[in-house]
Amino acid sequence: MSIRRVGLNITEKIPTQVQFGHVFLIRLLEAVFQPAGLQPGKYSSKIPTYLLERKLISDSMFEGGVLKALQDRNDWVSSIGHL
């Protein structure tokens, strides 16, 4: 689905959904699940929850597993709620 915007005799399609690339998602997970020793307490569960709800990521997209990383951070809401 897209929206058409007309202006100055130019018509362009504007996507209504964002498409995330595979490599982008892997890098995003690496940033979210950075080693615990680097910045303790700086973990946001909203990012993996968002990605899991939309089935944009799989367990194998993060070394050791996305679910294992969530469990290591005691994020049972994100990990169990989206199995």
N, C-alpha and C positions, 0 to 999 in steps of 0.2 A: 504494500500500500504506500502511496506517496501523495504529496500535496503539490499542486502546481502553483507557482508564483509568477505573475505576469507584471512586468514593469519595463518601461522603455523599449517596448516591442521585443523583449527577451523572455522566453519561457524556459524555466529550468525546473527539474524535478528535485524535490527536497525529501530525502528518506525520512520516514516516521519511526523507523527502528534502527538502532545502532548495531552494526555488525562488528564483533570483536574477532580479531585474528588469533589463530592458535598460539603463535609465538608471543603475542601481546599478553594473552591470558597466562601463559607459563611465567613470563617475567613479572606479571602482577602478583601471582601466587608466591613467587620467590621474594618479592618485596614485602608482602603481607606476613609471610611465615619466616622472616629473617631469624637467624639464630637468636635464641632467647637471651644470650649474654650481651648482645649489642645494645638493646634498648628495652630493659625489662619494663613491663607494664604498658607498652606502646602498641598493643595488639588490638585491631579493630575487627570484631566478628561480623560486622555488617557487610564487608566486601565478600567473603566466602559465602555468607548466607544468601546474598543477592545472586551470586553466580550459580550456586547450587539450586536455588528455587527455579531458575530459568534453564536449568540443565545445560549450562554453558561450559562446565568443567567436569572432568572425570577424576577418579581417585589417582590414576596413573600420571596425571599432569604435574605432580610435584614429587620430588625424590623422597621415597619413603611412604608416600601416599597422603592424599589430602585428608582423609579421615583420621589417619594417625597423627597428623599435624594438629588437627582440631582437638583430638583427644589429649595430646600433650599439653594443650593450652586450657584444658578443662572446659572446652566449648562444646558441651553435650547438646545444647539446643541446635546448633548448626549441624553437628555431625549426625545425630540420631534422627532429627526431624526430616532429613532429606535422603534417607537411605532408600 
